[in-house]
Amino acid sequence: MLLMNKNIAIHSINIKGEAELLVADHQSAHTAYNKQAITIGAIYLTFTGFKGDIVIDTKHHGGNDKAVCCYNADRFMHWKNTLDIDMKAGAFGENLTLLGNVALEENVYIGDRYMLGESMVEVSEPRGPCYMIGIRYNYKKFPVLCQETGYTGFYFRTIKEGWVKPSDTLVHVSAHPAMVSVMEVNYTRYHDYKNKAALQRLVNLQALTLEWRQKLKVLLNKL
């Protein structure tokens, strides 16, 4: 379904400035996963993320391609119904908790650009669910469920730095001509990974991060 108004409402901007130890039955880790909604009037978005937010695992997180992690609060009810977990803003360690149908993975497209306050951001890749989600909710298989459903969230890269307010809206300013949704990338990687045409399409998609294109190239080379 093609949506006319692609502006996205923001529920909250979430950051964490220090690490803490999260402990689950199966594993523990130091992390800045439990981000909290900001209460200040505005926060500065740099090329690598929001000022005051930190990344502990710099090998797998952070950098311009993963400057802003996003998750849609509309998915929280699915996880409540599936796992009986009550969730609130920041539940997936996201910087932006979003709202509405336009922010679902099937309606967000790689390479699309949005104005975010004074800054500009671009959809760069799906969020690759990692073990930290399993630790946070003491359920080791949680990342796999995110992959299976495609309810992963996604990342923005920063195109232009600037000040952002919690009351701002993600204003859609340009659409990438390929029109490849975050959900399509997830589906190809986790379910349709023997589809040569689909894999080749994503490998050729320059707006998709090099990290993801390399992973998909490995799958393509196995066929």
Order of alpha helices (4+ residues) and beta strands (2+ residues): beta-beta-beta-beta-beta-beta-beta-alpha-beta-beta-beta-alpha-alpha-beta-beta-beta-alpha-alpha-alpha
